[in-house]
């Protein structure tokens, strides 16, 4: 089997469950997506009904075609959908992929959900898919996301200047982070044993 058939799966522990997106998630995601704070550093905006429909339809389409493995994040404490994360930029022949498109609704930030979701995604990537490199990127201005990536054990690699346009016309400098396969055992141990529910930054 290849990544297109194995990247999407249901991943869970006692704290969170991640499962592939489906059509009946539309209204729950719509309610969460009304929080404009989520989209401040995204390369797109979800500020109207049309933009939301385009956004959610892209989630379904990317999932169906294998362009991304789009996960819905469920908070087990409440049983509610908390947000979404994805595997993308999957280059199987180079054994690397990106974890991104990550966001959580306002009520679910600062509760450790991001940390556990990223743990499950990395565990699946390294231990099931056989990935050698997991990468992350964010806006260099997004200090909250950068702190969150450091907290999950990702190493900062550098800044690609003037990487892409933002919706307001600004050119974004993108900062890259990664975790490598030989680092995963230590990162995994740290995530499992130091995952105190605190007010640590959440990656958005």
VEXMI-242996 format. One line per 2 residues: number of its first residue (from 1); their letters; for each residue x, z, y of N, C-alpha, C, CB. Coordinates in steps of 0.1 Angstrom, whole numbers, padded with zeros to 4 digits. Atoms other than C-alpha are relative to their C-alpha. Glycine has a CB too. Layout:
N
NUM	A	X,Z,Y,X,Z,Y,X,Z,Y,X,Z,Y | ...
//
This chain:
204
1	XX	0008,0000,-0012,0000,0000,0000,0009,0000,0012,-0010,0012,0000 | -0007,0000,-0013,0011,-0006,0036,-0006,0009,0010,0001,-0014,0006
3	XX	0005,-0009,-0011,0006,0013,0068,-0014,-0003,0004,0010,0000,0011 | 0013,0004,-0005,-0025,-0006,0077,-0011,0007,-0009,-0002,-0015,0000
5	XX	0009,-0006,0009,-0042,0010,0047,0002,0015,-0002,0000,-0006,-0014 | -0003,-0014,0002,-0025,0044,0047,0001,0008,0013,0013,0001,-0008
7	XX	-0002,-0007,-0013,-0021,0053,0084,-0013,0008,0003,0003,-0009,0011 | 0013,-0007,-0002,-0058,0062,0087,-0004,0009,-0012,-0011,-0010,0003
9	XX	0004,-0010,0010,-0068,0093,0068,-0006,0012,0006,0013,0004,-0009 | 0005,-0013,-0005,-0085,0126,0072,0011,0011,-0002,-0014,0004,-0007
11	XX	-0011,-0010,0000,-0059,0153,0081,-0006,0013,0004,0012,-0005,0009 | 0005,-0012,-0004,-0067,0189,0083,0008,0012,-0004,-0015,0002,-0004
13	XX	-0004,-0013,0004,-0057,0225,0082,-0010,0010,0004,0015,0004,0006 | 0011,-0009,-0003,-0075,0257,0090,-0004,0000,0015,0005,0014,-0003
15	XX	0003,0000,-0015,-0074,0250,0128,-0007,-0013,0004,0013,0002,0007 | 0005,0013,-0005,-0082,0213,0133,-0002,-0010,-0012,0009,-0006,0010
17	XX	0001,0012,0009,-0094,0182,0114,0001,-0012,0009,-0014,0001,-0007 | -0001,0013,-0006,-0084,0147,0124,-0006,-0010,-0010,0014,-0003,0004
19	XX	0006,0010,0008,-0105,0118,0110,-0001,-0013,0008,-0014,0005,-0005 | 0002,0013,-0007,-0109,0081,0118,-0012,0000,0008,0000,-0011,-0010
21	XX	0011,0001,-0009,-0131,0073,0147,-0011,-0009,-0007,0004,-0007,0013 | 0011,0008,0005,-0166,0059,0139,-0011,-0001,0011,-0006,0007,-0013
23	XX	0010,0003,-0010,-0196,0046,0158,-0008,0012,0005,-0009,-0011,-0005 | 0009,-0011,-0004,-0216,0078,0157,0008,0011,0008,-0006,0006,-0012
25	XX	-0008,-0009,-0009,-0188,0095,0177,-0002,-0003,0015,0015,0000,-0003 | 0001,0005,-0013,-0198,0075,0208,-0005,0010,0010,-0008,-0012,0000
27	XX	0006,-0008,-0010,-0220,0100,0226,0008,0013,0002,-0014,0004,-0004 | -0008,-0012,-0002,-0198,0130,0219,0013,-0003,0008,0005,0006,-0014
29	XX	-0011,0004,-0007,-0168,0112,0232,-0004,-0003,0015,0007,-0013,-0006 | 0005,0003,-0013,-0188,0100,0262,-0001,0013,0009,-0014,-0007,0000
31	XX	0001,-0013,-0007,-0196,0136,0272,0013,0005,0004,-0008,0010,-0009 | -0013,-0005,-0003,-0160,0146,0270,0007,-0008,0011,0009,0001,-0012
33	XX	-0008,0010,-0008,-0147,0115,0288,-0004,0001,0015,-0002,-0014,-0005 | 0004,-0001,-0014,-0166,0124,0320,0010,0008,0009,-0014,0006,0001
35	XX	-0009,-0008,-0007,-0138,0147,0329,0012,-0009,0006,0006,0011,-0009 | -0009,0009,-0006,-0117,0127,0354,0015,0004,-0001,-0003,-0002,0014
37	XX	-0013,-0005,0001,-0087,0150,0349,0007,-0007,-0012,0000,0015,-0002 | -0006,0006,0012,-0081,0134,0315,0008,-0012,0003,-0011,-0003,-0011
39	XX	-0005,0013,-0002,-0073,0100,0329,0010,-0001,0011,-0012,-0009,0002 | -0008,0001,-0012,-0051,0109,0358,0013,-0008,-0003,0004,0014,0004
41	XX	-0013,0006,0003,-0019,0097,0340,-0001,-0011,-0010,0010,0010,-0004 | 0001,0011,0009,-0034,0071,0317,0001,-0013,0007,-0014,0001,-0007
43	XX	-0002,0013,-0006,-0028,0034,0322,-0013,-0007,0002,0009,-0008,-0009 | 0014,0005,-0003,-0066,0029,0324,-0008,0011,0005,-0006,-0007,-0013
45	XX	0009,-0010,-0005,-0095,0047,0339,-0013,-0001,-0008,-0003,-0001,0015 | 0013,0000,0006,-0128,0058,0324,-0009,0008,0010,0000,0008,-0014
47	XX	0007,-0007,-0011,-0148,0065,0355,-0014,-0006,0002,0008,-0002,0013 | 0013,0006,-0001,-0180,0044,0349,-0005,-0002,-0014,0000,-0013,0008
49	XX	0005,0003,0013,-0203,0036,0321,0006,-0012,-0007,-0016,-0001,0000 | -0006,0012,0005,-0189,0001,0318,0014,0003,-0006,0001,-0010,0010
51	XX	-0014,-0003,0004,-0153,0015,0316,-0001,0008,-0013,0007,0007,0011 | 0001,-0008,0013,-0164,0040,0289,-0003,-0009,-0011,-0011,0011,0002
53	XX	0003,0008,0011,-0180,0014,0268,0011,-0009,-0004,-0012,-0009,0004 | -0012,0008,0003,-0149,-0008,0270,0010,0009,-0007,0006,-0006,0013
55	XX	-0009,-0009,0006,-0128,0022,0262,-0003,0004,-0015,0001,0013,0008 | 0004,-0004,0013,-0148,0033,0232,0000,-0012,-0010,-0014,0007,0000
57	XX	0000,0012,0008,-0153,-0002,0219,0014,-0004,-0004,-0007,-0012,0007 | -0014,0003,0003,-0115,-0007,0220,0005,0010,-0011,0009,0001,0012
59	XX	-0004,-0010,0010,-0111,0025,0199,-0005,-0006,-0014,-0006,0014,0002 | 0005,0005,0013,-0134,0010,0172,0007,-0013,-0004,-0015,-0002,0002
61	XX	-0006,0013,0003,-0119,-0025,0174,0014,0002,-0005,0000,-0009,0012 | -0014,-0003,0004,-0083,-0012,0172,0001,0006,-0014,0007,0008,0010
63	XX	0000,-0007,0013,-0092,0010,0143,-0004,-0010,-0011,-0011,0011,0000 | 0005,0010,0010,-0110,-0019,0125,0011,-0010,-0004,-0012,-0007,0005
65	XX	-0010,0010,0002,-0081,-0043,0129,0014,0005,-0004,0002,-0008,0013 | -0013,-0006,0003,-0053,-0018,0122,0010,0000,0011,0005,-0007,-0012
67	XX	-0009,0000,-0011,-0038,-0022,0156,0004,0014,0004,-0006,-0007,0013 | -0002,-0015,-0001,-0041,0016,0160,-0007,0007,-0011,-0004,0005,0014
69	XX	0008,-0010,0008,-0051,0044,0137,-0005,0010,0009,0009,0006,-0012 | 0006,-0008,-0011,-0075,0061,0160,-0007,0013,-0007,-0011,-0008,0008
71	XX	0005,-0013,0006,-0083,0098,0151,-0009,0007,0010,0012,0009,-0004 | 0008,-0009,-0008,-0111,0120,0164,0005,0014,-0004,-0015,-0001,-0004
73	XX	-0004,-0013,0002,-0099,0156,0168,-0011,0010,0000,0011,0004,0010 | 0011,-0010,0001,-0123,0183,0156,0006,0014,0000,-0009,-0003,-0012
75	XX	-0004,-0014,-0001,-0118,0219,0166,-0008,0008,-0011,-0003,0006,0014 | 0007,-0007,0011,-0127,0239,0135,-0006,0013,0004,0010,0002,-0012
77	XX	0006,-0012,-0004,-0134,0271,0153,-0014,-0002,0006,0009,0007,0011 | 0013,0003,-0006,-0164,0255,0171,-0007,-0010,-0008,0002,-0004,0014
79	XX	0006,0011,0007,-0170,0226,0148,-0003,-0012,0009,-0013,0004,-0006 | 0002,0011,-0010,-0170,0203,0179,0011,-0010,0001,-0003,0006,0014
81	XX	-0010,0010,-0003,-0152,0171,0187,0008,0005,0013,-0006,-0014,0002 | -0008,-0005,-0011,-0123,0181,0210,0007,-0012,0008,0011,0009,-0005
83	XX	-0007,0011,-0006,-0107,0147,0218,0004,-0010,-0010,0012,0005,0008 | -0005,0011,0009,-0087,0119,0203,0015,-0002,0001,-0007,-0013,0004
85	XX	-0014,0004,0001,-0052,0108,0193,0002,-0012,-0009,0009,0013,-0004 | -0002,0012,0008,-0037,0077,0177,0014,-0002,-0004,-0005,-0012,0008
87	XX	-0013,0007,0004,-0009,0061,0158,-0001,-0014,0006,0002,0000,-0015 | -0001,0014,-0005,0001,0029,0176,0014,-0005,0000,-0006,0000,0014
89	XX	-0013,0007,0000,0029,0005,0181,0007,0002,-0014,0009,0005,0011 | -0005,-0002,0014,0034,0007,0143,0008,-0012,-0005,-0012,0003,-0010
91	XX	-0009,0011,0004,0064,-0013,0132,0006,0005,-0014,0012,-0002,0010 | -0004,-0005,0013,0066,-0007,0095,0014,-0004,-0005,-0011,-0005,-0010
93	XX	-0013,0004,0005,0097,-0028,0088,0011,0007,0007,0001,-0015,0003 | -0010,-0008,-0007,0116,-0006,0113,-0003,0015,-0002,0000,-0003,0015
95	XX	0004,-0014,0003,0099,0026,0100,-0002,0009,0012,0011,0006,-0009 | 0002,-0008,-0012,0088,0037,0134,-0015,-0002,0005,0010,-0003,0011
97	XX	0013,0001,-0006,0055,0044,0152,-0001,0009,0012,-0011,0003,-0010 | 0002,-0008,-0012,0042,0060,0184,-0013,0009,-0003,-0002,-0008,0012
99	XX	0012,-0009,-0001,0018,0090,0186,-0004,0000,0015,0003,0014,-0006 | 0004,0000,-0014,-0002,0087,0218,-0015,-0002,0002,0007,-0012,0007
101	XX	0014,0001,-0003,-0035,0079,0234,-0007,0014,-0002,-0007,-0011,-0008 | 0003,-0014,0003,-0038,0117,0233,-0008,0006,0012,0012,0008,-0004
103	XX	0007,-0008,-0010,-0064,0137,0252,-0010,0010,-0006,-0008,-0010,0010 | 0010,-0011,0004,-0086,0168,0249,-0009,0003,0011,0008,0012,-0005
105	XX	0009,-0004,-0009,-0117,0178,0266,0004,0013,0007,-0014,0001,-0006 | -0004,-0012,-0008,-0115,0206,0292,-0001,0013,-0008,-0008,0000,0013
107	XX	0002,-0013,0007,-0129,0233,0270,0010,0002,-0012,-0014,0000,-0006 | -0009,-0001,0012,-0103,0226,0243,0015,0000,0003,-0003,-0012,-0009
109	XX	-0014,0000,-0004,-0071,0227,0263,0005,0014,0000,0002,-0006,0014 | -0006,-0013,-0001,-0047,0256,0261,-0004,0009,-0012,-0004,0007,0012
111	XX	0005,-0008,0012,-0060,0267,0226,0009,-0003,-0012,-0014,-0002,-0003 | -0008,0004,0011,-0033,0253,0204,-0004,-0012,-0008,0001,0012,-0009
113	XX	0006,0012,0007,-0054,0223,0193,0010,-0011,0000,-0013,-0004,0006 | -0009,0011,-0001,-0029,0198,0206,0012,0002,-0009,0006,-0001,0015
115	XX	-0012,-0003,0008,0000,0215,0188,-0003,-0002,-0015,0004,0015,0002 | 0003,0002,0014,-0018,0216,0154,-0003,-0015,-0003,-0012,0008,-0003
117	XX	0003,0014,0002,-0031,0180,0158,0013,-0008,-0001,-0009,-0005,0011 | -0012,0008,0000,0004,0167,0166,0008,0004,-0013,0009,0004,0012
119	XX	-0006,-0004,0013,0017,0187,0136,-0005,-0008,-0011,-0001,0015,-0003 | 0006,0008,0011,-0007,0170,0113,0003,-0015,0000,-0016,0002,0000
121	XX	-0004,0014,-0002,0000,0136,0127,0014,-0003,-0004,-0002,-0005,0014 | -0014,0002,0004,0037,0140,0123,0003,0002,-0015,0009,0009,0008
123	XX	-0001,-0002,0015,0034,0154,0088,-0004,-0012,-0008,-0008,0013,-0004 | 0005,0012,0007,0014,0124,0078,0010,-0012,0002,-0014,-0004,0005
125	XX	-0009,0011,-0002,0038,0100,0094,0013,0002,-0008,0004,0000,0015 | -0013,-0002,0007,0070,0115,0079,-0002,0002,-0015,0007,0012,0006
127	XX	0001,-0004,0014,0057,0128,0046,-0008,-0010,-0009,-0005,0014,-0002 | 0008,0010,0007,0032,0101,0036,0004,-0014,0003,-0015,0002,0004
129	XX	-0004,0013,-0003,0041,0070,0055,0014,-0003,-0001,-0005,-0003,0015 | -0014,0002,0001,0078,0075,0053,0007,-0005,0013,0003,-0010,-0011
131	XX	-0005,0004,-0013,0084,0070,0090,0014,0007,0002,-0009,0004,0011 | -0013,-0006,-0003,0120,0075,0102,0001,0004,0015,0011,-0010,-0002
133	XX	0001,-0003,-0014,0111,0077,0139,-0014,0001,0005,0009,-0010,0009 | 0013,-0001,-0007,0080,0090,0157,0004,0001,0015,-0008,0013,-0005
135	XX	-0003,0000,-0015,0080,0083,0195,-0012,0003,0008,0006,-0013,0004 | 0010,-0004,-0010,0060,0095,0224,0005,-0005,0014,-0003,0015,0000
137	XX	-0004,0003,-0014,0059,0083,0260,-0011,0005,0009,0002,-0015,0002 | 0009,-0005,-0010,0043,0096,0292,0005,-0004,0013,-0003,0015,-0002
139	XX	-0004,0002,-0014,0044,0092,0329,0010,0010,0004,-0013,0000,0010 | -0011,-0010,-0004,0075,0108,0344,-0006,0010,0009,0011,-0008,0007
141	XX	0006,-0010,-0009,0052,0125,0369,-0009,0010,-0007,-0009,-0007,0010 | 0009,-0009,0008,0031,0142,0341,0008,0011,-0005,-0007,-0008,-0011
143	XX	-0008,-0012,0004,0050,0175,0340,-0007,0008,-0011,0003,0008,0012 | 0007,-0008,0010,0023,0191,0319,0002,-0007,-0014,-0015,0000,0003
145	XX	-0002,0007,0013,0026,0164,0291,0014,0001,-0004,-0004,-0014,0002 | -0015,-0001,0004,0064,0166,0292,0003,0013,-0005,0008,-0003,0013
147	XX	-0002,-0013,0006,0063,0203,0287,-0006,0001,-0013,-0006,0011,0010 | 0007,-0001,0013,0038,0199,0259,0008,-0007,-0011,-0013,-0006,0001
149	XX	-0008,0007,0009,0061,0174,0242,0012,0008,-0004,0004,-0014,0005 | -0012,-0009,0003,0091,0197,0244,-0005,0011,-0009,0006,0005,0013
151	XX	0005,-0012,0008,0069,0225,0229,-0003,-0004,-0014,-0013,0005,0007 | 0002,0004,0014,0062,0204,0198,0013,-0005,-0006,-0011,-0011,-0001
153	XX	-0013,0003,0006,0099,0198,0193,0005,-0014,0002,-0001,0002,-0014 | -0005,0014,-0003,0102,0162,0207,0012,0001,0009,-0011,-0008,0006
155	XX	-0012,0001,-0008,0135,0153,0223,-0001,-0011,0010,0013,-0002,-0008 | 0001,0010,-0011,0136,0136,0257,0012,-0010,-0002,0000,0007,0014
157	XX	-0010,0010,0002,0155,0103,0254,0004,-0007,0013,-0005,-0010,-0009 | -0003,0007,-0012,0153,0088,0289,-0012,-0006,0007,0011,-0011,-0003
159	XX	0010,0005,-0009,0133,0071,0316,0002,-0015,0001,0000,0006,0014 | 0000,0014,-0002,0124,0034,0316,-0007,-0002,0014,-0008,-0008,-0011
161	XX	0005,0001,-0013,0120,0027,0353,-0010,-0012,0002,0011,-0001,0010 | 0009,0011,-0003,0091,0006,0367,-0006,-0006,-0013,0006,-0010,0009
163	XX	0004,0005,0013,0077,0003,0332,-0013,-0008,0000,-0002,0012,-0010 | 0013,0007,0000,0041,-0007,0339,-0008,0004,0012,-0008,0003,-0013
165	XX	0010,-0003,-0011,0013,-0008,0365,-0009,0010,-0004,-0007,-0013,0004 | 0011,-0009,0001,-0011,0020,0369,-0012,-0005,0006,0004,0014,0005
167	XX	0013,0005,-0005,-0048,0015,0378,0000,-0001,0016,-0011,0008,-0005 | -0001,-0001,-0015,-0040,0024,0415,0011,-0010,0005,0002,0014,0005
169	XX	-0011,0009,-0004,-0012,-0002,0416,0014,0005,0000,-0003,-0005,0014 | -0013,-0006,0001,0016,0023,0413,0008,-0005,-0012,-0001,0015,0000
171	XX	-0008,0004,0012,0045,0012,0390,0005,0013,-0006,0012,-0009,0004 | -0003,-0013,0008,0049,0040,0364,0014,-0001,-0005,-0010,0002,-0011
173	XX	-0012,-0002,0008,0083,0052,0353,-0004,0008,-0013,0011,0009,0008 | 0004,-0006,0013,0078,0060,0316,0012,0008,-0006,-0005,-0011,-0010
175	XX	-0010,-0008,0007,0097,0088,0299,-0003,0001,-0015,0001,0015,0006 | 0002,0000,0014,0103,0086,0262,0005,0012,-0007,0007,-0013,-0006
177	XX	-0004,-0011,0008,0105,0113,0236,0000,-0004,-0015,-0009,0013,0002 | 0000,0004,0014,0111,0112,0198,0002,0012,-0009,0009,-0011,-0003
179	XX	-0004,-0009,0011,0113,0132,0166,0004,-0009,-0011,-0012,0010,-0005 | -0005,0008,0011,0134,0117,0138,-0002,0007,-0013,0015,-0002,0002
181	XX	0003,-0005,0013,0130,0121,0101,0009,0012,-0004,0001,-0011,-0011 | -0008,-0011,0004,0160,0143,0096,-0002,0013,0009,0015,-0004,0001
183	XX	0004,-0011,-0008,0147,0166,0124,-0013,0006,-0004,0000,-0004,0015 | 0013,-0004,0004,0113,0169,0109,-0001,0014,-0007,-0007,-0010,-0008
185	XX	0001,-0013,0006,0119,0199,0086,0001,0011,0009,0011,0001,-0011 | -0001,-0011,-0010,0130,0221,0115,-0011,0000,0009,0013,-0002,0007
187	XX	0012,0001,-0009,0103,0208,0138,-0013,0005,-0007,-0002,-0015,0004 | 0012,-0005,0008,0077,0214,0110,0000,0015,-0001,0000,-0007,-0013
189	XX	-0001,-0014,0001,0090,0249,0105,-0004,0007,0013,0014,0004,-0005 | 0002,-0006,-0013,0089,0257,0142,-0015,-0001,0003,0008,-0007,0010
191	XX	0014,0001,-0003,0054,0243,0146,-0009,0009,-0008,-0005,-0015,-0002 | 0008,-0009,0008,0040,0263,0117,0002,0014,0003,0003,-0003,-0014
193	XX	-0003,-0015,-0001,0057,0296,0124,0000,0005,0014,0013,0003,-0007 | 0000,-0005,-0014,0057,0297,0162,-0012,-0005,0007,0013,-0005,0007
195	XX	0013,0006,-0006,0022,0282,0168,-0009,0011,0004,-0007,-0009,-0010 | 0008,-0011,-0006,0009,0312,0188,-0010,-0007,0009,0008,0010,0007
197	XX	0011,0005,-0009,-0024,0304,0205,0003,0006,0014,-0014,0003,-0005 | -0004,-0005,-0013,-0013,0307,0241,-0005,-0010,0010,0016,0002,0001
199	XX	0003,0009,-0011,-0016,0290,0274,0011,-0010,0002,-0003,0007,0013 | -0010,0010,-0001,0010,0265,0266,-0006,-0013,0005,0008,-0002,-0013
201	XX	0006,0013,-0005,0006,0230,0282,-0005,-0008,-0011,0010,-0007,0008 | 0006,0009,0009,-0015,0205,0264,0004,-0014,0004,-0015,0001,-0002
203	XX	-0004,0013,-0003,-0004,0169,0262,-0013,-0008,0003,0007,-0007,-0012 | 0012,0008,-0005,-0028,0146,0281,0005,-0014,0002,-0007,0005,0012
//
